[in-house]
Amino acid sequence: MGTRHRQRRRRPSRHHRPALQRPGRRHRPQPPAHHQGRERAARIGPALPVQFIEGDATRLPFPDATFDVCYSFEAICHMPDKLQVHTEAFRVLKPGGRYLGYDWLAADGLDLADHERYIEPICRYHGIPDLDTPTQLDERLRQAGFAEPQVTPVESPADMHRTWDLLERHDRLAHGLNDPVIAFMSSGAKALYQGARAGKFTIGRWDAEKRPDPSGL
């Protein structure tokens, strides 16, 4: 993934998540994931020495060189400043530490028409400012300080076709239901499986190392 390609500059996604209501229905919010994590860890007891800390991914509340490993799972695609997130991961890693991730990506080489047809709907329905390509992700990791990151698209018929089939079945089941929330979710599912099957949307993983400073500092 080290080869650089000149990418056509893309316009940021312009979208707003609509406020959806249905008369007579109350939405019962789920507790934040970190609250659920704390409850589960407490049930396990001291055998699981973990902490759950809320923070801003662009300004992590940790000193430099704190962790041996950092990872992200389907989260950075939602961040407007992706380079700053990767830079923060580099900062809080110890020398020799590894940075692992798995995230949504746009395919390399899309023209403006492909971007508007396939990527814009994914961004609109899933609260994403814009999607990086594998080449752009590689470049951002290098800019953040990681040497020779390994970026690998994992979406292929062998890996993900069951996921896209499942999303399509859910989309079909939603047809005819007079529920704006279900319609919105169905449209989001459709954007994903159509983009993936057209080869315009992919999922990628990366493995990058913070190499020790040769000076020993």
PyMOL CGO cylinders between C-alpha atoms (Angstrom):
from pymol import cmd
from pymol.cgo import CYLINDER

trace = [
    CYLINDER, 0.00, 0.00, 0.00, 3.04, 2.26, -0.05, 0.3, 1, 1, 1, 1, 1, 1,
    CYLINDER, 3.04, 2.26, -0.05, 2.44, 3.42, -3.63, 0.3, 1, 1, 1, 1, 1, 1,
    CYLINDER, 2.44, 3.42, -3.63, 1.03, 6.94, -3.78, 0.3, 1, 1, 1, 1, 1, 1,
    CYLINDER, 1.03, 6.94, -3.78, -1.68, 7.89, -6.27, 0.3, 1, 1, 1, 1, 1, 1,
    CYLINDER, -1.68, 7.89, -6.27, -2.96, 11.33, -7.07, 0.3, 1, 1, 1, 1, 1, 1,
    CYLINDER, -2.96, 11.33, -7.07, -6.56, 11.45, -5.91, 0.3, 1, 1, 1, 1, 1, 1,
    CYLINDER, -6.56, 11.45, -5.91, -9.21, 13.70, -7.36, 0.3, 1, 1, 1, 1, 1, 1,
    CYLINDER, -9.21, 13.70, -7.36, -10.23, 16.21, -4.71, 0.3, 1, 1, 1, 1, 1, 1,
    CYLINDER, -10.23, 16.21, -4.71, -13.69, 15.35, -3.43, 0.3, 1, 1, 1, 1, 1, 1,
    CYLINDER, -13.69, 15.35, -3.43, -16.32, 17.57, -1.95, 0.3, 1, 1, 1, 1, 1, 1,
    CYLINDER, -16.32, 17.57, -1.95, -17.18, 16.85, 1.67, 0.3, 1, 1, 1, 1, 1, 1,
    CYLINDER, -17.18, 16.85, 1.67, -20.45, 15.12, 2.27, 0.3, 1, 1, 1, 1, 1, 1,
    CYLINDER, -20.45, 15.12, 2.27, -23.35, 17.52, 2.85, 0.3, 1, 1, 1, 1, 1, 1,
    CYLINDER, -23.35, 17.52, 2.85, -25.94, 15.83, 4.95, 0.3, 1, 1, 1, 1, 1, 1,
    CYLINDER, -25.94, 15.83, 4.95, -28.08, 16.14, 8.02, 0.3, 1, 1, 1, 1, 1, 1,
    CYLINDER, -28.08, 16.14, 8.02, -29.56, 13.28, 9.98, 0.3, 1, 1, 1, 1, 1, 1,
    CYLINDER, -29.56, 13.28, 9.98, -33.30, 14.03, 10.06, 0.3, 1, 1, 1, 1, 1, 1,
    CYLINDER, -33.30, 14.03, 10.06, -35.21, 14.13, 13.29, 0.3, 1, 1, 1, 1, 1, 1,
    CYLINDER, -35.21, 14.13, 13.29, -37.58, 11.18, 13.08, 0.3, 1, 1, 1, 1, 1, 1,
    CYLINDER, -37.58, 11.18, 13.08, -40.66, 10.85, 15.24, 0.3, 1, 1, 1, 1, 1, 1,
    CYLINDER, -40.66, 10.85, 15.24, -43.72, 8.70, 15.25, 0.3, 1, 1, 1, 1, 1, 1,
    CYLINDER, -43.72, 8.70, 15.25, -46.81, 9.84, 17.17, 0.3, 1, 1, 1, 1, 1, 1,
    CYLINDER, -46.81, 9.84, 17.17, -47.45, 7.75, 20.24, 0.3, 1, 1, 1, 1, 1, 1,
    CYLINDER, -47.45, 7.75, 20.24, -44.01, 6.12, 20.26, 0.3, 1, 1, 1, 1, 1, 1,
    CYLINDER, -44.01, 6.12, 20.26, -41.36, 6.97, 22.80, 0.3, 1, 1, 1, 1, 1, 1,
    CYLINDER, -41.36, 6.97, 22.80, -37.74, 6.25, 22.13, 0.3, 1, 1, 1, 1, 1, 1,
    CYLINDER, -37.74, 6.25, 22.13, -36.06, 4.60, 25.09, 0.3, 1, 1, 1, 1, 1, 1,
    CYLINDER, -36.06, 4.60, 25.09, -32.36, 5.48, 24.85, 0.3, 1, 1, 1, 1, 1, 1,
    CYLINDER, -32.36, 5.48, 24.85, -29.87, 2.75, 25.56, 0.3, 1, 1, 1, 1, 1, 1,
    CYLINDER, -29.87, 2.75, 25.56, -27.17, 3.45, 28.14, 0.3, 1, 1, 1, 1, 1, 1,
    CYLINDER, -27.17, 3.45, 28.14, -23.81, 4.44, 26.65, 0.3, 1, 1, 1, 1, 1, 1,
    CYLINDER, -23.81, 4.44, 26.65, -21.56, 1.52, 25.78, 0.3, 1, 1, 1, 1, 1, 1,
    CYLINDER, -21.56, 1.52, 25.78, -18.98, 2.46, 28.40, 0.3, 1, 1, 1, 1, 1, 1,
    CYLINDER, -18.98, 2.46, 28.40, -21.67, 2.25, 31.11, 0.3, 1, 1, 1, 1, 1, 1,
    CYLINDER, -21.67, 2.25, 31.11, -22.55, -1.25, 29.96, 0.3, 1, 1, 1, 1, 1, 1,
    CYLINDER, -22.55, -1.25, 29.96, -18.85, -2.12, 29.88, 0.3, 1, 1, 1, 1, 1, 1,
    CYLINDER, -18.85, -2.12, 29.88, -18.37, -0.97, 33.46, 0.3, 1, 1, 1, 1, 1, 1,
    CYLINDER, -18.37, -0.97, 33.46, -21.35, -3.04, 34.63, 0.3, 1, 1, 1, 1, 1, 1,
    CYLINDER, -21.35, -3.04, 34.63, -20.08, -6.18, 32.93, 0.3, 1, 1, 1, 1, 1, 1,
    CYLINDER, -20.08, -6.18, 32.93, -16.54, -5.68, 34.25, 0.3, 1, 1, 1, 1, 1, 1,
    CYLINDER, -16.54, -5.68, 34.25, -17.93, -5.21, 37.76, 0.3, 1, 1, 1, 1, 1, 1,
    CYLINDER, -17.93, -5.21, 37.76, -19.79, -8.52, 37.51, 0.3, 1, 1, 1, 1, 1, 1,
    CYLINDER, -19.79, -8.52, 37.51, -16.57, -10.28, 36.56, 0.3, 1, 1, 1, 1, 1, 1,
    CYLINDER, -16.57, -10.28, 36.56, -14.72, -8.64, 39.43, 0.3, 1, 1, 1, 1, 1, 1,
    CYLINDER, -14.72, -8.64, 39.43, -11.04, -7.93, 40.05, 0.3, 1, 1, 1, 1, 1, 1,
    CYLINDER, -11.04, -7.93, 40.05, -10.03, -10.70, 37.65, 0.3, 1, 1, 1, 1, 1, 1,
    CYLINDER, -10.03, -10.70, 37.65, -10.64, -8.18, 34.84, 0.3, 1, 1, 1, 1, 1, 1,
    CYLINDER, -10.64, -8.18, 34.84, -8.50, -5.12, 35.62, 0.3, 1, 1, 1, 1, 1, 1,
    CYLINDER, -8.50, -5.12, 35.62, -9.86, -2.69, 33.04, 0.3, 1, 1, 1, 1, 1, 1,
    CYLINDER, -9.86, -2.69, 33.04, -10.89, 0.96, 33.01, 0.3, 1, 1, 1, 1, 1, 1,
    CYLINDER, -10.89, 0.96, 33.01, -13.44, 2.73, 30.81, 0.3, 1, 1, 1, 1, 1, 1,
    CYLINDER, -13.44, 2.73, 30.81, -12.55, 6.37, 30.16, 0.3, 1, 1, 1, 1, 1, 1,
    CYLINDER, -12.55, 6.37, 30.16, -14.51, 8.85, 28.06, 0.3, 1, 1, 1, 1, 1, 1,
    CYLINDER, -14.51, 8.85, 28.06, -12.43, 11.21, 25.96, 0.3, 1, 1, 1, 1, 1, 1,
    CYLINDER, -12.43, 11.21, 25.96, -12.00, 13.06, 22.70, 0.3, 1, 1, 1, 1, 1, 1,
    CYLINDER, -12.00, 13.06, 22.70, -10.20, 10.92, 20.12, 0.3, 1, 1, 1, 1, 1, 1,
    CYLINDER, -10.20, 10.92, 20.12, -8.49, 14.05, 18.79, 0.3, 1, 1, 1, 1, 1, 1,
    CYLINDER, -8.49, 14.05, 18.79, -7.20, 14.97, 22.28, 0.3, 1, 1, 1, 1, 1, 1,
    CYLINDER, -7.20, 14.97, 22.28, -6.71, 11.73, 24.18, 0.3, 1, 1, 1, 1, 1, 1,
    CYLINDER, -6.71, 11.73, 24.18, -6.55, 12.22, 27.97, 0.3, 1, 1, 1, 1, 1, 1,
    CYLINDER, -6.55, 12.22, 27.97, -3.30, 10.27, 28.38, 0.3, 1, 1, 1, 1, 1, 1,
    CYLINDER, -3.30, 10.27, 28.38, 0.38, 11.19, 28.60, 0.3, 1, 1, 1, 1, 1, 1,
    CYLINDER, 0.38, 11.19, 28.60, 2.81, 10.44, 25.80, 0.3, 1, 1, 1, 1, 1, 1,
    CYLINDER, 2.81, 10.44, 25.80, 4.05, 6.85, 25.45, 0.3, 1, 1, 1, 1, 1, 1,
    CYLINDER, 4.05, 6.85, 25.45, 1.37, 5.30, 27.69, 0.3, 1, 1, 1, 1, 1, 1,
    CYLINDER, 1.37, 5.30, 27.69, 0.23, 2.17, 25.81, 0.3, 1, 1, 1, 1, 1, 1,
    CYLINDER, 0.23, 2.17, 25.81, 1.75, -0.89, 24.17, 0.3, 1, 1, 1, 1, 1, 1,
    CYLINDER, 1.75, -0.89, 24.17, -1.18, -1.25, 21.74, 0.3, 1, 1, 1, 1, 1, 1,
    CYLINDER, -1.18, -1.25, 21.74, -3.94, 1.01, 20.43, 0.3, 1, 1, 1, 1, 1, 1,
    CYLINDER, -3.94, 1.01, 20.43, -6.85, -0.18, 18.32, 0.3, 1, 1, 1, 1, 1, 1,
    CYLINDER, -6.85, -0.18, 18.32, -9.97, 1.21, 16.69, 0.3, 1, 1, 1, 1, 1, 1,
    CYLINDER, -9.97, 1.21, 16.69, -13.00, -0.65, 15.35, 0.3, 1, 1, 1, 1, 1, 1,
    CYLINDER, -13.00, -0.65, 15.35, -15.35, 1.08, 12.88, 0.3, 1, 1, 1, 1, 1, 1,
    CYLINDER, -15.35, 1.08, 12.88, -15.02, 4.44, 14.62, 0.3, 1, 1, 1, 1, 1, 1,
    CYLINDER, -15.02, 4.44, 14.62, -12.53, 6.75, 12.90, 0.3, 1, 1, 1, 1, 1, 1,
    CYLINDER, -12.53, 6.75, 12.90, -14.69, 6.95, 9.77, 0.3, 1, 1, 1, 1, 1, 1,
    CYLINDER, -14.69, 6.95, 9.77, -17.06, 9.09, 11.86, 0.3, 1, 1, 1, 1, 1, 1,
    CYLINDER, -17.06, 9.09, 11.86, -14.34, 11.61, 12.76, 0.3, 1, 1, 1, 1, 1, 1,
    CYLINDER, -14.34, 11.61, 12.76, -13.96, 14.81, 10.70, 0.3, 1, 1, 1, 1, 1, 1,
    CYLINDER, -13.96, 14.81, 10.70, -10.21, 15.11, 11.41, 0.3, 1, 1, 1, 1, 1, 1,
    CYLINDER, -10.21, 15.11, 11.41, -8.95, 11.59, 10.80, 0.3, 1, 1, 1, 1, 1, 1,
    CYLINDER, -8.95, 11.59, 10.80, -5.28, 12.59, 10.65, 0.3, 1, 1, 1, 1, 1, 1,
    CYLINDER, -5.28, 12.59, 10.65, -5.47, 14.07, 14.15, 0.3, 1, 1, 1, 1, 1, 1,
    CYLINDER, -5.47, 14.07, 14.15, -6.95, 10.82, 15.50, 0.3, 1, 1, 1, 1, 1, 1,
    CYLINDER, -6.95, 10.82, 15.50, -4.07, 8.79, 14.03, 0.3, 1, 1, 1, 1, 1, 1,
    CYLINDER, -4.07, 8.79, 14.03, -1.58, 11.35, 15.33, 0.3, 1, 1, 1, 1, 1, 1,
    CYLINDER, -1.58, 11.35, 15.33, -2.97, 11.00, 18.84, 0.3, 1, 1, 1, 1, 1, 1,
    CYLINDER, -2.97, 11.00, 18.84, -2.69, 7.22, 18.63, 0.3, 1, 1, 1, 1, 1, 1,
    CYLINDER, -2.69, 7.22, 18.63, 0.95, 7.62, 17.65, 0.3, 1, 1, 1, 1, 1, 1,
    CYLINDER, 0.95, 7.62, 17.65, 1.57, 10.00, 20.55, 0.3, 1, 1, 1, 1, 1, 1,
    CYLINDER, 1.57, 10.00, 20.55, 0.17, 7.76, 23.29, 0.3, 1, 1, 1, 1, 1, 1,
    CYLINDER, 0.17, 7.76, 23.29, 1.92, 4.62, 22.01, 0.3, 1, 1, 1, 1, 1, 1,
    CYLINDER, 1.92, 4.62, 22.01, 5.21, 3.54, 23.51, 0.3, 1, 1, 1, 1, 1, 1,
    CYLINDER, 5.21, 3.54, 23.51, 8.13, 3.12, 21.09, 0.3, 1, 1, 1, 1, 1, 1,
    CYLINDER, 8.13, 3.12, 21.09, 7.68, -0.27, 19.47, 0.3, 1, 1, 1, 1, 1, 1,
    CYLINDER, 7.68, -0.27, 19.47, 3.92, -0.17, 20.13, 0.3, 1, 1, 1, 1, 1, 1,
    CYLINDER, 3.92, -0.17, 20.13, 1.37, -1.31, 17.55, 0.3, 1, 1, 1, 1, 1, 1,
    CYLINDER, 1.37, -1.31, 17.55, -1.67, 0.46, 16.20, 0.3, 1, 1, 1, 1, 1, 1,
    CYLINDER, -1.67, 0.46, 16.20, -4.43, -1.79, 14.82, 0.3, 1, 1, 1, 1, 1, 1,
    CYLINDER, -4.43, -1.79, 14.82, -7.68, -0.82, 13.19, 0.3, 1, 1, 1, 1, 1, 1,
    CYLINDER, -7.68, -0.82, 13.19, -10.69, -1.90, 11.14, 0.3, 1, 1, 1, 1, 1, 1,
    CYLINDER, -10.69, -1.90, 11.14, -12.86, 0.68, 9.39, 0.3, 1, 1, 1, 1, 1, 1,
    CYLINDER, -12.86, 0.68, 9.39, -15.10, 1.65, 6.49, 0.3, 1, 1, 1, 1, 1, 1,
    CYLINDER, -15.10, 1.65, 6.49, -13.37, 2.94, 3.35, 0.3, 1, 1, 1, 1, 1, 1,
    CYLINDER, -13.37, 2.94, 3.35, -14.21, 4.18, -0.13, 0.3, 1, 1, 1, 1, 1, 1,
    CYLINDER, -14.21, 4.18, -0.13, -12.49, 2.34, -2.95, 0.3, 1, 1, 1, 1, 1, 1,
    CYLINDER, -12.49, 2.34, -2.95, -9.48, 3.96, -4.60, 0.3, 1, 1, 1, 1, 1, 1,
    CYLINDER, -9.48, 3.96, -4.60, -9.91, 5.69, -7.93, 0.3, 1, 1, 1, 1, 1, 1,
    CYLINDER, -9.91, 5.69, -7.93, -13.57, 6.77, -7.69, 0.3, 1, 1, 1, 1, 1, 1,
    CYLINDER, -13.57, 6.77, -7.69, -14.67, 9.63, -9.92, 0.3, 1, 1, 1, 1, 1, 1,
    CYLINDER, -14.67, 9.63, -9.92, -17.07, 12.29, -8.73, 0.3, 1, 1, 1, 1, 1, 1,
    CYLINDER, -17.07, 12.29, -8.73, -20.11, 10.48, -10.15, 0.3, 1, 1, 1, 1, 1, 1,
    CYLINDER, -20.11, 10.48, -10.15, -19.23, 7.26, -8.30, 0.3, 1, 1, 1, 1, 1, 1,
    CYLINDER, -19.23, 7.26, -8.30, -18.63, 9.20, -5.11, 0.3, 1, 1, 1, 1, 1, 1,
    CYLINDER, -18.63, 9.20, -5.11, -21.99, 10.95, -5.30, 0.3, 1, 1, 1, 1, 1, 1,
    CYLINDER, -21.99, 10.95, -5.30, -23.87, 7.78, -6.26, 0.3, 1, 1, 1, 1, 1, 1,
    CYLINDER, -23.87, 7.78, -6.26, -22.34, 5.33, -3.79, 0.3, 1, 1, 1, 1, 1, 1,
    CYLINDER, -22.34, 5.33, -3.79, -20.35, 7.10, -1.06, 0.3, 1, 1, 1, 1, 1, 1,
    CYLINDER, -20.35, 7.10, -1.06, -22.57, 10.10, -0.36, 0.3, 1, 1, 1, 1, 1, 1,
    CYLINDER, -22.57, 10.10, -0.36, -25.56, 7.90, 0.65, 0.3, 1, 1, 1, 1, 1, 1,
    CYLINDER, -25.56, 7.90, 0.65, -23.39, 5.86, 3.02, 0.3, 1, 1, 1, 1, 1, 1,
    CYLINDER, -23.39, 5.86, 3.02, -22.15, 9.07, 4.64, 0.3, 1, 1, 1, 1, 1, 1,
    CYLINDER, -22.15, 9.07, 4.64, -25.65, 10.55, 4.82, 0.3, 1, 1, 1, 1, 1, 1,
    CYLINDER, -25.65, 10.55, 4.82, -27.32, 7.57, 6.48, 0.3, 1, 1, 1, 1, 1, 1,
    CYLINDER, -27.32, 7.57, 6.48, -24.49, 6.63, 8.84, 0.3, 1, 1, 1, 1, 1, 1,
    CYLINDER, -24.49, 6.63, 8.84, -23.36, 10.01, 10.19, 0.3, 1, 1, 1, 1, 1, 1,
    CYLINDER, -23.36, 10.01, 10.19, -19.98, 10.08, 8.39, 0.3, 1, 1, 1, 1, 1, 1,
    CYLINDER, -19.98, 10.08, 8.39, -18.27, 13.29, 7.19, 0.3, 1, 1, 1, 1, 1, 1,
    CYLINDER, -18.27, 13.29, 7.19, -16.46, 11.45, 4.39, 0.3, 1, 1, 1, 1, 1, 1,
    CYLINDER, -16.46, 11.45, 4.39, -14.68, 8.15, 3.81, 0.3, 1, 1, 1, 1, 1, 1,
    CYLINDER, -14.68, 8.15, 3.81, -10.96, 7.76, 3.25, 0.3, 1, 1, 1, 1, 1, 1,
    CYLINDER, -10.96, 7.76, 3.25, -9.66, 5.42, 0.57, 0.3, 1, 1, 1, 1, 1, 1,
    CYLINDER, -9.66, 5.42, 0.57, -7.02, 2.77, 1.34, 0.3, 1, 1, 1, 1, 1, 1,
    CYLINDER, -7.02, 2.77, 1.34, -4.37, 5.01, -0.24, 0.3, 1, 1, 1, 1, 1, 1,
    CYLINDER, -4.37, 5.01, -0.24, -5.50, 8.01, 1.81, 0.3, 1, 1, 1, 1, 1, 1,
    CYLINDER, -5.50, 8.01, 1.81, -5.50, 5.94, 4.99, 0.3, 1, 1, 1, 1, 1, 1,
    CYLINDER, -5.50, 5.94, 4.99, -1.95, 4.80, 4.25, 0.3, 1, 1, 1, 1, 1, 1,
    CYLINDER, -1.95, 4.80, 4.25, -0.89, 8.42, 3.70, 0.3, 1, 1, 1, 1, 1, 1,
    CYLINDER, -0.89, 8.42, 3.70, -2.50, 9.62, 6.93, 0.3, 1, 1, 1, 1, 1, 1,
    CYLINDER, -2.50, 9.62, 6.93, -0.80, 6.89, 8.97, 0.3, 1, 1, 1, 1, 1, 1,
    CYLINDER, -0.80, 6.89, 8.97, 2.56, 7.88, 7.52, 0.3, 1, 1, 1, 1, 1, 1,
    CYLINDER, 2.56, 7.88, 7.52, 1.88, 11.57, 8.18, 0.3, 1, 1, 1, 1, 1, 1,
    CYLINDER, 1.88, 11.57, 8.18, 1.03, 10.68, 11.79, 0.3, 1, 1, 1, 1, 1, 1,
    CYLINDER, 1.03, 10.68, 11.79, 4.49, 9.13, 12.18, 0.3, 1, 1, 1, 1, 1, 1,
    CYLINDER, 4.49, 9.13, 12.18, 3.99, 5.43, 11.48, 0.3, 1, 1, 1, 1, 1, 1,
    CYLINDER, 3.99, 5.43, 11.48, 6.59, 3.85, 9.19, 0.3, 1, 1, 1, 1, 1, 1,
    CYLINDER, 6.59, 3.85, 9.19, 5.52, 1.28, 6.59, 0.3, 1, 1, 1, 1, 1, 1,
    CYLINDER, 5.52, 1.28, 6.59, 1.89, 0.77, 7.74, 0.3, 1, 1, 1, 1, 1, 1,
    CYLINDER, 1.89, 0.77, 7.74, 0.10, -2.25, 6.33, 0.3, 1, 1, 1, 1, 1, 1,
    CYLINDER, 0.10, -2.25, 6.33, -3.35, -1.33, 4.96, 0.3, 1, 1, 1, 1, 1, 1,
    CYLINDER, -3.35, -1.33, 4.96, -5.43, -4.22, 3.63, 0.3, 1, 1, 1, 1, 1, 1,
    CYLINDER, -5.43, -4.22, 3.63, -8.98, -4.04, 2.24, 0.3, 1, 1, 1, 1, 1, 1,
    CYLINDER, -8.98, -4.04, 2.24, -10.84, -7.05, 3.66, 0.3, 1, 1, 1, 1, 1, 1,
    CYLINDER, -10.84, -7.05, 3.66, -14.14, -6.77, 1.80, 0.3, 1, 1, 1, 1, 1, 1,
    CYLINDER, -14.14, -6.77, 1.80, -14.43, -9.49, -0.80, 0.3, 1, 1, 1, 1, 1, 1,
    CYLINDER, -14.43, -9.49, -0.80, -17.12, -12.02, -1.78, 0.3, 1, 1, 1, 1, 1, 1,
    CYLINDER, -17.12, -12.02, -1.78, -15.36, -14.61, 0.40, 0.3, 1, 1, 1, 1, 1, 1,
    CYLINDER, -15.36, -14.61, 0.40, -15.23, -12.31, 3.43, 0.3, 1, 1, 1, 1, 1, 1,
    CYLINDER, -15.23, -12.31, 3.43, -18.37, -10.20, 3.43, 0.3, 1, 1, 1, 1, 1, 1,
    CYLINDER, -18.37, -10.20, 3.43, -21.02, -11.48, 0.99, 0.3, 1, 1, 1, 1, 1, 1,
    CYLINDER, -21.02, -11.48, 0.99, -23.13, -12.93, 3.83, 0.3, 1, 1, 1, 1, 1, 1,
    CYLINDER, -23.13, -12.93, 3.83, -23.20, -9.51, 5.49, 0.3, 1, 1, 1, 1, 1, 1,
    CYLINDER, -23.20, -9.51, 5.49, -24.43, -7.79, 2.32, 0.3, 1, 1, 1, 1, 1, 1,
    CYLINDER, -24.43, -7.79, 2.32, -27.03, -10.54, 1.76, 0.3, 1, 1, 1, 1, 1, 1,
    CYLINDER, -27.03, -10.54, 1.76, -28.30, -10.07, 5.30, 0.3, 1, 1, 1, 1, 1, 1,
    CYLINDER, -28.30, -10.07, 5.30, -28.60, -6.30, 4.86, 0.3, 1, 1, 1, 1, 1, 1,
    CYLINDER, -28.60, -6.30, 4.86, -30.51, -6.81, 1.62, 0.3, 1, 1, 1, 1, 1, 1,
    CYLINDER, -30.51, -6.81, 1.62, -32.96, -9.21, 3.34, 0.3, 1, 1, 1, 1, 1, 1,
    CYLINDER, -32.96, -9.21, 3.34, -33.56, -6.66, 6.08, 0.3, 1, 1, 1, 1, 1, 1,
    CYLINDER, -33.56, -6.66, 6.08, -34.11, -3.99, 3.45, 0.3, 1, 1, 1, 1, 1, 1,
    CYLINDER, -34.11, -3.99, 3.45, -36.73, -6.13, 1.72, 0.3, 1, 1, 1, 1, 1, 1,
    CYLINDER, -36.73, -6.13, 1.72, -38.52, -6.88, 4.99, 0.3, 1, 1, 1, 1, 1, 1,
    CYLINDER, -38.52, -6.88, 4.99, -38.81, -3.14, 5.65, 0.3, 1, 1, 1, 1, 1, 1,
    CYLINDER, -38.81, -3.14, 5.65, -40.69, -2.47, 2.41, 0.3, 1, 1, 1, 1, 1, 1,
    CYLINDER, -40.69, -2.47, 2.41, -44.30, -1.58, 3.04, 0.3, 1, 1, 1, 1, 1, 1,
    CYLINDER, -44.30, -1.58, 3.04, -43.79, -0.71, 6.73, 0.3, 1, 1, 1, 1, 1, 1,
    CYLINDER, -43.79, -0.71, 6.73, -45.03, 2.76, 7.54, 0.3, 1, 1, 1, 1, 1, 1,
    CYLINDER, -45.03, 2.76, 7.54, -42.29, 3.59, 10.01, 0.3, 1, 1, 1, 1, 1, 1,
    CYLINDER, -42.29, 3.59, 10.01, -39.85, 6.46, 9.26, 0.3, 1, 1, 1, 1, 1, 1,
    CYLINDER, -39.85, 6.46, 9.26, -37.17, 5.08, 11.58, 0.3, 1, 1, 1, 1, 1, 1,
    CYLINDER, -37.17, 5.08, 11.58, -37.20, 1.66, 9.90, 0.3, 1, 1, 1, 1, 1, 1,
    CYLINDER, -37.20, 1.66, 9.90, -37.26, 3.35, 6.47, 0.3, 1, 1, 1, 1, 1, 1,
    CYLINDER, -37.26, 3.35, 6.47, -34.20, 5.40, 7.39, 0.3, 1, 1, 1, 1, 1, 1,
    CYLINDER, -34.20, 5.40, 7.39, -32.31, 2.34, 8.66, 0.3, 1, 1, 1, 1, 1, 1,
    CYLINDER, -32.31, 2.34, 8.66, -33.33, 0.36, 5.58, 0.3, 1, 1, 1, 1, 1, 1,
    CYLINDER, -33.33, 0.36, 5.58, -31.97, 3.09, 3.31, 0.3, 1, 1, 1, 1, 1, 1,
    CYLINDER, -31.97, 3.09, 3.31, -28.69, 2.99, 5.23, 0.3, 1, 1, 1, 1, 1, 1,
    CYLINDER, -28.69, 2.99, 5.23, -28.44, -0.77, 4.78, 0.3, 1, 1, 1, 1, 1, 1,
    CYLINDER, -28.44, -0.77, 4.78, -29.20, -0.44, 1.06, 0.3, 1, 1, 1, 1, 1, 1,
    CYLINDER, -29.20, -0.44, 1.06, -26.46, 2.17, 0.62, 0.3, 1, 1, 1, 1, 1, 1,
    CYLINDER, -26.46, 2.17, 0.62, -23.92, -0.24, 2.14, 0.3, 1, 1, 1, 1, 1, 1,
    CYLINDER, -23.92, -0.24, 2.14, -24.71, -3.38, 0.17, 0.3, 1, 1, 1, 1, 1, 1,
    CYLINDER, -24.71, -3.38, 0.17, -25.12, -1.51, -3.12, 0.3, 1, 1, 1, 1, 1, 1,
    CYLINDER, -25.12, -1.51, -3.12, -21.81, 0.32, -2.67, 0.3, 1, 1, 1, 1, 1, 1,
    CYLINDER, -21.81, 0.32, -2.67, -19.99, -2.88, -1.69, 0.3, 1, 1, 1, 1, 1, 1,
    CYLINDER, -19.99, -2.88, -1.69, -21.38, -4.97, -4.52, 0.3, 1, 1, 1, 1, 1, 1,
    CYLINDER, -21.38, -4.97, -4.52, -20.47, -2.25, -7.02, 0.3, 1, 1, 1, 1, 1, 1,
    CYLINDER, -20.47, -2.25, -7.02, -16.89, -2.30, -5.72, 0.3, 1, 1, 1, 1, 1, 1,
    CYLINDER, -16.89, -2.30, -5.72, -17.07, 1.32, -4.54, 0.3, 1, 1, 1, 1, 1, 1,
    CYLINDER, -17.07, 1.32, -4.54, -17.21, 0.70, -0.78, 0.3, 1, 1, 1, 1, 1, 1,
    CYLINDER, -17.21, 0.70, -0.78, -14.91, -1.56, 1.18, 0.3, 1, 1, 1, 1, 1, 1,
    CYLINDER, -14.91, -1.56, 1.18, -13.79, -2.36, 4.70, 0.3, 1, 1, 1, 1, 1, 1,
    CYLINDER, -13.79, -2.36, 4.70, -10.13, -2.19, 5.54, 0.3, 1, 1, 1, 1, 1, 1,
    CYLINDER, -10.13, -2.19, 5.54, -7.76, -3.04, 8.35, 0.3, 1, 1, 1, 1, 1, 1,
    CYLINDER, -7.76, -3.04, 8.35, -4.39, -1.67, 9.24, 0.3, 1, 1, 1, 1, 1, 1,
    CYLINDER, -4.39, -1.67, 9.24, -1.38, -2.66, 11.30, 0.3, 1, 1, 1, 1, 1, 1,
    CYLINDER, -1.38, -2.66, 11.30, 1.21, 0.01, 12.03, 0.3, 1, 1, 1, 1, 1, 1,
    CYLINDER, 1.21, 0.01, 12.03, 4.18, 0.24, 14.37, 0.3, 1, 1, 1, 1, 1, 1,
    CYLINDER, 4.18, 0.24, 14.37, 5.63, 3.20, 16.24, 0.3, 1, 1, 1, 1, 1, 1,
    CYLINDER, 5.63, 3.20, 16.24, 9.26, 2.48, 15.64, 0.3, 1, 1, 1, 1, 1, 1,
    CYLINDER, 9.26, 2.48, 15.64, 11.73, 3.40, 18.39, 0.3, 1, 1, 1, 1, 1, 1,
    CYLINDER, 11.73, 3.40, 18.39, 13.65, 6.62, 17.88, 0.3, 1, 1, 1, 1, 1, 1,
    CYLINDER, 13.65, 6.62, 17.88, 17.15, 5.67, 16.63, 0.3, 1, 1, 1, 1, 1, 1,
    CYLINDER, 17.15, 5.67, 16.63, 18.60, 8.38, 18.87, 0.3, 1, 1, 1, 1, 1, 1,
    CYLINDER, 18.60, 8.38, 18.87, 17.15, 6.61, 21.90, 0.3, 1, 1, 1, 1, 1, 1,
    CYLINDER, 17.15, 6.61, 21.90, 15.22, 9.71, 23.00, 0.3, 1, 1, 1, 1, 1, 1,
]
cmd.load_cgo(trace, "trace")
